[in-house]
C-alpha cells in the first residue's frame, strides 16, 4: 500500500524536486501530491516573521484539512547588502506575489551601486513536516552565493537566474544554469529535504 504525503504547494517544480529526493533516497511506497490533488481548503495567511514560522503555518493547515502528513517549505533570498531582505517577502518583493521578473528587476535596481565584492547572499529554506496527530519536524538549509548583475540561465524559478553559488562544482554558473540533479545536491531546499529523509522513510514504512 502506498502512503501519501501532501506538499503544501502548487509549484510543479517543487513537487518534482521532492519526488526526486524521495526517489534518490530509495524510499518506495510514498506518493507526493500537491494542493491541486486534494479538495480545496482555506489556506492560512503566511504571517510569520521567519521562514520556519511560515512553513509550520502551511504544514499545520494542510495536515488539519486533509488528514495527510503535510510538508511545507518556506524559502527565499537573504541578501547581505539589504540586511537579509527580501527574506520572507521574497515571493512578493515587487508587490505582486510570484512575479519573478519584477522581483528580479527590483532586486537588481536596489543592488545597482553595490560593488561585486559585497553582493553576497544566501538562499534559505525552512521545511516543516507535520503529521495529522501533530508530530512536527522543522529543518533549515542555506546555500551561499553571489548576486550577479544580469539574469543567466533558463532553469529554475524565482531568483535562480541571479544567484551564482559559491560551490566549486557550480563552476561560476547561476542556479538557473545548473541541471536539476546538480541543483538538488547543492541547494538550500535540497539540504533541508535531505534532513527529512529519515522522517519520510518512516512515513513510507507506516
Secondary structure, 3 states (H helix, E strand, C coil): CCEEEEECCCCHHHHHHHHHHHHHCCCCCEEEEEHHHCCCCCCCCCCCCCHHHHHHHHHHHHHHHHCCEEEEEEEEEEEHHHCCCEHHHHHHCCCCCCCHHHHHHHHHHHCCCCCHHHCEEEEEEEEEEECCCCCEEEEEEEEEEEECCCCCCCCCCCCHHHEEECCHHHCCCEHHHCCHHHHHHHCHHHHHHHHCHHHHHHHHHC
